[in-house]
Amino acid sequence: MWRKFISLTILTLFICSNMGLAFAKSVSEMTVLDKIVATEKFFYGAEMTGALVERMSKLEKDVLGKESKEALLNRADTLYSYSHDNFVDAPSFFIKLNAVEWSLTHAVTTGPAKGRIENLEHMLTGIPSAGSYDERLNKLLKLAYANGKVSITNAAVSKDSLLKIKLVTPLNTRTSRPGDVVVFQTADDIYIDGNLVIPKGAQGQGVVNKVEGARNFGRNAELQVTFDTIEAIDGTMINTILGEKAKEENKSLATAAGASIAGMAILGPIGIVGGAFVHGKEVEIPAGTEMYIQTKVETNVYGIQGK
């Protein structure tokens, strides 16, 4: 276990938090093109080319199995809402796909919906199914849930809720650069009142803010990283930080792993080690390293009720 954590006695690592990455454009500000592109990226993983009407028709046929004759604006609104918007009596495609994947594998993955559906079909039957994505997801729901339906409910993720995460992006003062995106995942499921709100494998993002390599006189390297957001099971982005509560948990985690530390936020003394020409230590944190962060503010989300 200690290899997956940080050998904190040889690192000088400062990890801070800020207001998070730039906020995405709100739904009310999105144009027809914005909604079509967002839906294409959600299902296919990339923006398509061609006339908007043709792209909209392809989406409708692939996703719903039929083409609408309404105005383009209404069609874009309908498909975007179907994909992303949640209501207690009408879960979105997004949360239903997460629910199926979590139910069958006890984790969620990232990537376009098309590929995720195909992977689940291969796992269950060995071959992809025919039909629209809506039909195929409903088939998977019937296999994953007794009544073929996902029940969701409102939930509030409290401020300072602890989240155990696992780094996906390795960090190294020799190779990391300011501005690099840092990807991490939740290491465990997070429940509120028995409802799943953040599943294992949910993706989070931060950014490298500052990198200084090791220097002479035994001065260790310095790496500043923020842990900004984590995605709830309904797609809500929850703001996160490495706050005092998380730092205390990280101290306990490091102690249990056998690492001697002076603290999580500021690790180890900086000083001369063995003489003026001794070089300091570089920061190297491998992918798979586990640690804690915490939520920055209370956030309302939809959670999946128990089966």
Secondary structure, DSSP 8 states (H G I E B T S, - for coil): -TTTS--GGG---EE---S-S-----GGG--HHHHHHHHHHHHHSS---S-HHHHHHHHHHHHTSS---S-HHHHHHHHHHHHH--BTTB--HHHHHHHHHHHHHSS---S-HHHHHHHHHHHHHSS---S-HHHHHHHHHHHHSTTS---EEEEEE-TT-EEEEEESS-EETTT--TT-EEEEEESS-EEETTEEEE-TT-EEEEEEEEEE---STT---EEEEEEEEEE-TTS-EEEEE--HHHHHHHHHHHHHTT---S-SSS-S-----SSTT------EE-TT-EEEEEESS-EEEEEE---
